[in-house]
Amino acid sequence: MKKLLASLMALSMVFAVTGCSESNDSENESKAEAKTTTTTTTAAPAVESKADTTTTTAAPEESVADTTTSADDTTSTGDEAKGTYENDAYTSDLYTFKIDSKKWAMQESAGVDVMFTYADAGDDAELESASINVISMSNDLLNGLTASDYADQIKQTYNSMDGYTVTNDKEDKFAGKDAYIVDVTGEIGSQKVLLNQIITSDNGNLVVITYGASENAYSKLSDEFKTVLDSFELK
C-alpha cells in the first residue's frame, strides 16, 4: 500500500507542474485566436479503503481567470489543504509560507494542497511555465510512510517515466528540518523542464514542495523561487 500511495502522490505532483508547460505550448500556437491559459492536473490519491482499493480521478481543465485569488481574499483550497491565502501568506495546518500575489496567481488544483503559477510574465511567455505547489499528509493518514520512503518512490517513479530523469538527490535541511531533495529533468514535446522536490516531515506529517519551469524560465526565476522557499515555516 505504501509503495502505491507514494507512486500516485509522485505522479500527481509531476502533472501538477508539467500541466502548466503543456498548456503554454498550446497557448503559443493559438494566441491569435484566444488568450487563455489552462492548467491540467491529476487528482490526489485516495486513502486506501477497507476493501484495499485506491482510486484517482482526473480533474477538469480550469482557466486561470477563474481560479486566480488576490492577496485580499481568504480562500480555502478544499479538503486537501484546509489552508487560507491572505495578505500574501498561505497558511495550512502543517505549514505557512509567503508568496507575492502581484507575481504569483493561486490555482485551485486537485491533487495538491495549493498551486501557484507565475503571473508576472509580461511579454515573456516562457515565464508562465513556472509553478510552485505543495502536497501534505497528516501522520494519521500516512500509515507508516516516511519522508525517506516517499523520496525513494519519487526517484523510482520519475526514472520509470519516459522523458524524465532524476539528475540529483541528496539529504539536506529545509526550514530547520531534515529533508530530501530530488531534482528532475523532463521533456514535454520540444520543451525541456526542470523540476525540484523538497520532501520533509515534522512530527510524522509529510510535506512535499515541488517547483519548476521550462529550462529558460527556470534560470530567470531562480531568485523568485528562493524567496518563496526561504519563507517556509513548518508548524
Rosetta silent file (secondary structure, phi, psi, omega in degrees, C-alpha in Angstrom):
SEQUENCE: MKKLLASLMALSMVFAVTGCSESNDSENESKAEAKTTTTTTTAAPAVESKADTTTTTAAPEESVADTTTSADDTTSTGDEAKGTYENDAYTSDLYTFKIDSKKWAMQESAGVDVMFTYADAGDDAELESASINVISMSNDLLNGLTASDYADQIKQTYNSMDGYTVTNDKEDKFAGKDAYIVDVTGEIGSQKVLLNQIITSDNGNLVVITYGASENAYSKLSDEFKTVLDSFELK
SCORE:     score description
SCORE:     0.000 S_00000001
   1 L     0.000  -42.764 -178.199    0.000    0.000    0.000 S_00000001
   2 H   -62.158  -40.059 -179.700    2.794    2.430    0.911 S_00000001
   3 H   -64.540  -43.595  179.653    4.524    1.897   -2.446 S_00000001
   4 H   -64.963  -43.634 -179.102    1.316    2.520   -4.415 S_00000001
   5 H   -61.220  -46.720 -178.966    0.453    5.589   -2.341 S_00000001
   6 H   -63.983  -40.867 -179.975    3.890    7.133   -2.805 S_00000001
   7 H   -62.424  -44.072 -179.727    3.885    6.445   -6.544 S_00000001
   8 H   -66.911  -37.929  177.714    0.496    8.063   -7.029 S_00000001
   9 H   -63.876  -41.865  179.108    1.496   11.069   -4.942 S_00000001
  10 H   -62.545  -44.157 -179.969    4.641   11.492   -7.034 S_00000001
  11 H   -63.831  -38.731 -179.994    2.677   11.293  -10.272 S_00000001
  12 H   -62.733  -34.878  179.014    0.151   13.831   -9.068 S_00000001
  13 H   -72.635  -38.072  177.840    2.990   16.264   -8.437 S_00000001
  14 H   -55.930  -51.381 -174.397    4.555   15.624  -11.854 S_00000001
  15 H   -75.447  -27.065  176.507    1.389   16.518  -13.705 S_00000001
  16 H   -62.574  -37.335  178.798    0.543   19.431  -11.448 S_00000001
  17 H   -81.908  -50.289 -171.593    3.767   21.104  -12.559 S_00000001
  18 H   -73.751  -18.599  176.082    4.086   19.928  -16.137 S_00000001
  19 H   -59.206  -34.726  178.819    0.451   20.641  -16.975 S_00000001
  20 H   -61.744  -44.122 -176.587    1.329   24.340  -16.959 S_00000001
  21 H   -67.636  -38.833  178.339    4.014   23.841  -19.552 S_00000001
  22 H   -61.816  -42.823 -177.756    1.773   21.773  -21.801 S_00000001
  23 H   -68.096  -32.178  179.048   -0.919   24.423  -21.773 S_00000001
  24 H   -68.252  -36.354  175.360    1.617   27.126  -22.587 S_00000001
  25 H   -58.335  -45.877 -179.453    2.763   25.255  -25.709 S_00000001
  26 H   -64.903  -38.679 -177.480   -0.829   25.145  -26.886 S_00000001
  27 H   -64.734  -41.378 -178.685   -1.366   28.778  -25.998 S_00000001
  28 H   -62.942  -33.291 -179.420    1.589   29.961  -28.042 S_00000001
  29 H   -73.719  -29.098 -174.258    0.254   28.160  -31.108 S_00000001
  30 L  -116.900   22.982 -173.653   -3.237   29.622  -30.840 S_00000001
  31 L   -61.017  -30.158 -179.385   -2.525   33.026  -29.350 S_00000001
  32 L   -69.211  -23.655 -177.396   -4.079   34.835  -32.306 S_00000001
  33 L   -91.156  -40.459 -178.581   -7.384   33.087  -31.643 S_00000001
  34 L  -157.420  146.279  179.634   -7.633   33.317  -27.871 S_00000001
  35 L  -110.312   76.264  178.632   -5.509   34.424  -24.950 S_00000001
  36 L  -127.516  150.957  176.096   -6.260   31.798  -22.343 S_00000001
  37 L  -123.932  130.703  179.295   -4.025   29.623  -20.183 S_00000001
  38 E  -117.654  150.907  178.297   -5.166   26.254  -18.855 S_00000001
  39 E  -124.308  123.449  179.695   -3.663   24.054  -16.192 S_00000001
  40 L  -104.590  129.451  179.817   -4.213   20.297  -16.247 S_00000001
  41 L  -132.489  162.554  171.714   -3.725   18.329  -13.062 S_00000001
  42 L  -103.144  159.154 -178.264   -4.352   14.866  -11.775 S_00000001
  43 L   -77.327  155.237  174.625   -6.269   14.144   -8.638 S_00000001
  44 L   -69.046  149.819  178.827   -4.617   13.272   -5.350 S_00000001
  45 L   -66.778  140.954  176.163   -4.613    9.599   -4.471 S_00000001
  46 L   -77.117  147.885  175.038   -7.458    8.487   -2.277 S_00000001
  47 L   -66.784  139.947 -174.725   -6.590    6.926    1.059 S_00000001
  48 L   -58.552  135.179 -179.349   -6.884    3.154    0.839 S_00000001
  49 L   -85.855  175.281  178.164  -10.321    1.858    1.763 S_00000001
  50 L   -63.265  -24.955  178.637  -11.158   -1.180    3.876 S_00000001
  51 L   -84.192    5.746  177.025  -11.569   -3.127    0.650 S_00000001
  52 L    62.965   45.929  178.222   -7.892   -2.297   -0.127 S_00000001
  53 L  -125.596  145.442  178.497   -8.619   -0.252   -3.253 S_00000001
  54 L  -128.755  131.541 -177.559   -7.141    3.101   -4.320 S_00000001
  55 L  -128.640  153.520  172.129   -8.635    5.320   -6.999 S_00000001
  56 L  -129.811  152.670 -179.290   -7.743    8.565   -8.717 S_00000001
  57 L  -132.191  129.432 -178.721   -9.948   10.855  -10.766 S_00000001
  58 L   -70.596  137.527  178.684   -8.756   13.309  -13.388 S_00000001
  59 L   -87.497  147.694  177.166   -9.678   16.890  -12.715 S_00000001
  60 L   -69.228  157.343  176.773  -11.233   19.017  -15.452 S_00000001
  61 L   -66.650  145.504 -178.899   -9.181   21.764  -17.030 S_00000001
  62 E  -125.575  149.646  177.217   -9.519   25.104  -15.307 S_00000001
  63 E   -90.418  138.349  176.651   -8.968   28.625  -16.558 S_00000001
  64 H   -56.796  -36.750 -178.312   -6.501   30.847  -14.749 S_00000001
  65 H   -62.822  -26.860 -178.060   -9.055   33.617  -14.986 S_00000001
  66 H   -86.825  -16.975 -169.934  -11.480   31.503  -12.970 S_00000001
  67 H  -120.797   -0.670  179.846   -9.051   30.470  -10.223 S_00000001
  68 L   -70.943  134.022 -178.770   -6.793   33.451   -9.547 S_00000001
  69 L  -123.097  129.232 -179.687   -7.089   34.680   -5.979 S_00000001
  70 L   -80.678  165.126 -179.341   -5.845   38.052   -4.827 S_00000001
  71 L   -67.625  -16.526 -179.201   -3.992   38.640   -1.575 S_00000001
  72 L   -82.138  -10.895 -179.364   -7.047   40.434   -0.233 S_00000001
  73 L   -93.422  152.466  170.195   -9.122   37.251   -0.349 S_00000001
  74 L  -112.810  112.858 -168.730   -9.188   34.457    2.211 S_00000001
  75 L  -128.303  127.244  169.987   -9.664   31.266    0.249 S_00000001
  76 L   -84.471  136.189  179.808   -9.836   27.614    1.226 S_00000001
  77 L   -92.815    9.090  176.055   -8.430   25.336   -1.464 S_00000001
  78 L   114.837 -170.370 -175.131  -10.594   22.389   -0.436 S_00000001
  79 L   -67.624  -26.759 -176.323  -10.362   19.302    1.696 S_00000001
  80 L   -65.064  -42.241 -169.335   -6.752   18.579    0.716 S_00000001
  81 L  -103.106  -40.577 -171.383   -5.222   21.702    2.207 S_00000001
  82 L    50.917   42.108 -177.127   -7.623   23.354    4.656 S_00000001
  83 L  -113.665  167.140  177.319   -5.475   26.423    4.057 S_00000001
  84 E  -129.618  150.336  177.249   -6.036   30.142    3.616 S_00000001
  85 E  -123.230  112.859 -175.243   -4.312   32.734    1.454 S_00000001
  86 E  -151.329  136.405  178.164   -4.395   36.229    2.867 S_00000001
  87 L    52.716   45.521  176.932   -2.047   39.226    2.810 S_00000001
  88 L    63.142   24.842  176.625    0.478   37.368    0.636 S_00000001
  89 E  -132.414  130.748  175.355    0.742   34.465    3.096 S_00000001
  90 E  -103.478  130.405 -175.223   -0.574   30.931    2.612 S_00000001
  91 E  -132.377  127.384  174.160   -1.284   29.064    5.850 S_00000001
  92 L  -122.579 -175.665  179.783   -2.358   25.462    6.420 S_00000001
  93 L   -67.122  -22.874 -172.722   -2.482   23.211    9.460 S_00000001
  94 L  -109.823  -20.023 -173.817    1.075   21.991    8.791 S_00000001
  95 E  -159.856  167.466  172.898    2.979   24.926    7.263 S_00000001
  96 E  -145.998  149.468  174.946    2.946   28.544    6.187 S_00000001
  97 E  -154.251  160.063 -179.805    4.830   30.497    3.523 S_00000001
  98 E  -103.439  140.415  177.991    4.821   33.921    1.895 S_00000001
  99 L  -152.332  128.745 -171.367    4.244   34.467   -1.812 S_00000001
 100 L   -71.696  116.388 -178.010    3.722   37.770   -3.626 S_00000001
 101 L   -68.542  -16.757  176.830    0.234   37.961   -5.138 S_00000001
 102 L   -77.311  -20.049 -177.654    1.466   40.525   -7.678 S_00000001
 103 L  -109.460  -26.662 -174.226    3.836   37.910   -9.106 S_00000001
 104 E  -126.238  138.421  178.816    2.073   34.600   -8.418 S_00000001
 105 E  -110.048  129.206 -179.821   -1.542   33.531   -9.014 S_00000001
 106 E   -78.942  137.338  177.789   -3.102   30.868   -6.823 S_00000001
 107 E  -116.671  137.865  169.027   -4.836   27.966   -8.561 S_00000001
 108 L   -85.110  116.199 -170.558   -7.364   25.573   -7.067 S_00000001
 109 L  -137.792  126.970  177.320   -5.993   22.266   -8.288 S_00000001
 110 L   -64.831  143.414  175.685   -6.964   18.678   -7.498 S_00000001
 111 L    97.123  -13.522  178.494   -4.117   16.536   -6.215 S_00000001
 112 L  -134.679  158.958  174.367   -2.230   19.260   -4.344 S_00000001
 113 L   -63.517  -51.828 -177.684   -2.830   21.412   -1.284 S_00000001
 114 E  -154.617  151.118 -179.661   -2.192   24.578   -3.218 S_00000001
 115 E  -138.446  134.131  175.657   -0.626   25.600   -6.514 S_00000001
 116 E  -121.432  135.712  174.143    0.760   28.946   -7.666 S_00000001
 117 E  -114.225  152.782 -174.739    1.691   29.823  -11.240 S_00000001
 118 E   -74.181  124.498 -173.164    3.850   32.762  -12.238 S_00000001
 119 L  -109.877   -8.727 -175.940    1.638   35.690  -13.212 S_00000001
 120 L   -99.205   45.325 -172.481    4.193   38.490  -13.679 S_00000001
 121 L   -79.079  -23.839 -176.533    5.398   37.207  -17.047 S_00000001
 122 L    60.596 -128.572  179.331    4.893   40.371  -19.080 S_00000001
 123 L   -90.751    0.648 -177.629    5.833   39.647  -22.700 S_00000001
 124 L   -95.822   92.032 -175.547    7.922   36.604  -21.751 S_00000001
 125 H   -62.474  -26.749 -179.194    5.523   33.689  -22.271 S_00000001
 126 H   -61.482  -31.477 -178.682    8.110   31.165  -21.062 S_00000001
 127 H   -63.714  -23.058 -179.009    7.817   32.515  -17.525 S_00000001
 128 H   -69.723  -11.266  178.181    4.209   31.317  -17.454 S_00000001
 129 H   -76.805  -11.824 -174.344    5.505   27.737  -17.292 S_00000001
 130 L   -77.570  140.812  174.996    6.702   28.286  -13.709 S_00000001
 131 E  -152.123  157.124  174.260    4.763   26.899  -10.784 S_00000001
 132 E  -131.402  128.476  175.785    5.101   26.095   -7.106 S_00000001
 133 E  -142.063  158.370 -174.503    2.837   23.574   -5.415 S_00000001
 134 E  -131.739  138.617  172.153    2.607   21.792   -2.102 S_00000001
 135 E  -128.846  144.601 -179.401    1.130   18.486   -1.041 S_00000001
 136 E  -145.762  156.749  174.253    0.910   17.240    2.525 S_00000001
 137 E  -140.331  138.316  178.508   -0.465   14.346    4.544 S_00000001
 138 L   -75.968  158.864 -179.457   -1.058   14.135    8.246 S_00000001
 139 H   -56.818  -33.169 -178.170    0.553   11.433   10.322 S_00000001
 140 H   -64.730  -27.964 -176.418   -2.847    9.777   10.799 S_00000001
 141 H   -96.975  -10.955 -172.309   -3.157    9.130    7.053 S_00000001
 142 H   -76.589  -23.125  178.357    0.409    8.073    6.250 S_00000001
 143 L    52.999   40.958  176.604    0.128    4.521    7.573 S_00000001
 144 L    91.675   -5.628  179.370    3.865    4.413    8.300 S_00000001
 145 L   -67.937  125.870 -179.834    5.051    6.131    5.105 S_00000001
 146 L  -103.633  167.927  176.395    8.174    8.189    5.904 S_00000001
 147 H   -60.472  -36.898  177.651    9.843   11.053    4.065 S_00000001
 148 H   -64.758  -43.519  176.521   12.622    8.635    3.115 S_00000001
 149 H   -58.017  -46.674 -177.217   10.089    6.132    1.706 S_00000001
 150 H   -63.774  -43.813  179.132    8.451    8.858   -0.312 S_00000001
 151 H   -60.510  -42.002  178.535   11.754   10.180   -1.671 S_00000001
 152 H   -62.230  -41.923 -179.138   12.750    6.670   -2.784 S_00000001
 153 H   -69.929  -36.108  176.081    9.433    6.172   -4.547 S_00000001
 154 H   -58.836  -47.448 -178.907    9.651    9.563   -6.244 S_00000001
 155 H   -61.022  -45.155  179.567   13.033    8.642   -7.706 S_00000001
 156 H   -63.496  -41.219 -177.242   11.778    5.265   -8.904 S_00000001
 157 H   -66.460  -48.534  179.465    8.620    6.768  -10.374 S_00000001
 158 H   -60.854  -44.687 -177.501   10.356    9.549  -12.287 S_00000001
 159 H   -66.349  -21.211  178.822   13.034    7.210  -13.624 S_00000001
 160 H   -86.976   -7.883 -177.274   10.348    4.835  -14.889 S_00000001
 161 L   -94.802  133.950  178.068    8.593    7.578  -16.872 S_00000001
 162 L   -60.350  130.639  175.811    9.563    8.263  -20.477 S_00000001
 163 L    89.102   -3.594 -179.166   11.298   11.605  -20.829 S_00000001
 164 E  -117.875  138.403 -179.832   12.042   12.095  -17.114 S_00000001
 165 E  -139.233  131.909  172.824   15.398   11.639  -15.374 S_00000001
 166 E   -77.204  117.623 -176.841   16.446   12.168  -11.759 S_00000001
 167 E   -96.727  -19.562 -179.181   19.571   14.310  -12.020 S_00000001
 168 E  -163.533  141.719  170.477   20.337   14.734   -8.328 S_00000001
 169 E  -147.919  140.829 -176.650   19.105   13.571   -4.943 S_00000001
 170 E  -158.638  163.170  171.446   20.502   14.327   -1.534 S_00000001
 171 E   -93.928  140.153 -176.235   19.699   14.739    2.135 S_00000001
 172 E  -154.993 -169.437  174.709   19.675   18.326    3.363 S_00000001
 173 E  -112.855  142.418  174.280   17.944   20.752    5.706 S_00000001
 174 E  -144.491  127.513 -178.646   14.797   22.703    4.886 S_00000001
 175 L    51.363   36.518  177.253   13.003   25.095    7.241 S_00000001
 176 L    79.513    5.984 -178.177   15.138   23.701   10.041 S_00000001
 177 E  -118.508  156.628  172.634   14.083   20.091    9.406 S_00000001
 178 E   -63.276  140.070 -176.331   15.742   17.105    7.779 S_00000001
 179 E  -146.703  159.382  173.629   14.728   16.940    4.126 S_00000001
 180 E  -114.401  131.867 -178.311   15.262   15.018    0.915 S_00000001
 181 E  -112.565  125.446  179.416   15.911   16.992   -2.264 S_00000001
 182 E  -124.830  120.947  178.268   15.126   15.421   -5.645 S_00000001
 183 E  -106.598  137.607 -173.300   15.982   17.236   -8.890 S_00000001
 184 E  -136.115  142.746  168.495   14.427   16.085  -12.162 S_00000001
 185 E  -112.924  148.787  179.410   14.659   16.984  -15.842 S_00000001
 186 E  -148.696  168.163  177.453   11.876   16.205  -18.268 S_00000001
 187 E  -128.050  129.825  174.838   10.712   16.829  -21.794 S_00000001
 188 E  -122.198  103.801 -172.286    7.259   17.966  -22.856 S_00000001
 189 L    64.668 -123.650  178.784    7.161   17.995  -26.616 S_00000001
 190 L   -95.288    2.823 -173.705   10.200   20.003  -27.656 S_00000001
 191 E  -101.609  132.990  175.953   10.462   21.811  -24.328 S_00000001
 192 E   -92.345  134.557  179.511   12.841   20.832  -21.528 S_00000001
 193 E  -121.222  149.501  177.271   11.571   21.353  -17.982 S_00000001
 194 E  -117.401  127.924 -178.690   13.406   21.394  -14.669 S_00000001
 195 E  -124.794  144.908  174.531   11.625   20.203  -11.527 S_00000001
 196 E  -131.276  138.527  174.848   12.686   20.155   -7.891 S_00000001
 197 E  -125.937  134.817  175.664   11.006   18.422   -4.983 S_00000001
 198 E  -113.209  119.338 -177.419   11.676   19.006   -1.313 S_00000001
 199 E  -114.021  121.353 -179.936   10.360   16.225    0.929 S_00000001
 200 E  -143.483  166.728  177.886   10.289   16.785    4.653 S_00000001
 201 E  -143.726  152.786  179.469    8.317   15.749    7.705 S_00000001
 202 E  -139.676  117.926 -176.429    7.532   17.206   11.091 S_00000001
 203 L    54.943   35.033  177.859    6.161   15.043   13.885 S_00000001
 204 L    88.565  -13.857  178.405    5.370   12.411   11.265 S_00000001
 205 E   -79.901  135.876 -175.632    3.426   14.783    8.991 S_00000001
 206 E  -100.301  131.826  176.356    4.686   14.777    5.394 S_00000001
 207 E  -129.017  127.721 -179.738    5.137   17.976    3.363 S_00000001
 208 E  -125.118  122.656  178.776    6.316   17.936   -0.273 S_00000001
 209 E  -109.041  126.314  177.506    7.122   21.135   -2.158 S_00000001
 210 E  -120.108  131.355  175.900    7.506   20.963   -5.925 S_00000001
 211 E  -142.169  152.077 -178.673    8.667   23.870   -8.038 S_00000001
 212 E   175.268  179.379 -177.831    9.899   24.182  -11.584 S_00000001
 213 E  -170.845  176.667  171.408    9.616   25.697  -15.034 S_00000001
 214 E   -61.419  158.900 -173.605   10.910   25.361  -18.553 S_00000001
 215 H   -56.929  -45.651 -178.777   14.707   25.410  -18.691 S_00000001
 216 H   -66.918  -41.750 -179.709   14.967   29.007  -19.898 S_00000001
 217 H   -68.716  -34.927 -177.972   12.359   30.323  -17.474 S_00000001
 218 H   -57.919  -45.562 -179.076   13.891   28.433  -14.557 S_00000001
 219 H   -64.831  -32.879  179.921   17.166   30.327  -14.787 S_00000001
 220 H   -74.171  -24.787 -173.220   15.307   33.640  -14.903 S_00000001
 221 L  -108.554   12.844 -176.806   13.190   32.819  -11.848 S_00000001
 222 H   -58.105  -39.720  179.220   15.781   31.258   -9.544 S_00000001
 223 H   -68.062  -36.223  178.990   15.650   34.266   -7.182 S_00000001
 224 H   -64.930  -44.870  177.628   11.826   34.190   -7.137 S_00000001
 225 H   -59.387  -46.306 -177.297   11.820   30.501   -6.189 S_00000001
 226 H   -60.662  -40.787 -179.729   14.409   31.114   -3.461 S_00000001
 227 H   -59.604  -44.553  179.866   12.377   33.963   -1.950 S_00000001
 228 H   -67.260  -46.307 -176.822    9.311   31.736   -1.583 S_00000001
 229 H   -64.134  -37.790 -179.546   11.255   28.724   -0.276 S_00000001
 230 H   -66.428  -19.557 -177.994   13.133   30.814    2.292 S_00000001
 231 L   -87.927   -7.282 -176.501    9.791   31.941    3.762 S_00000001
 232 L   -65.094  135.672  172.274    8.546   28.396    4.561 S_00000001
 233 E  -131.605  129.328  176.055    7.836   27.579    8.184 S_00000001
 234 E   -94.693  137.023 -176.317    6.730   24.121    9.346 S_00000001
 235 L   -86.817    0.000    0.000    4.392   24.065   12.325 S_00000001
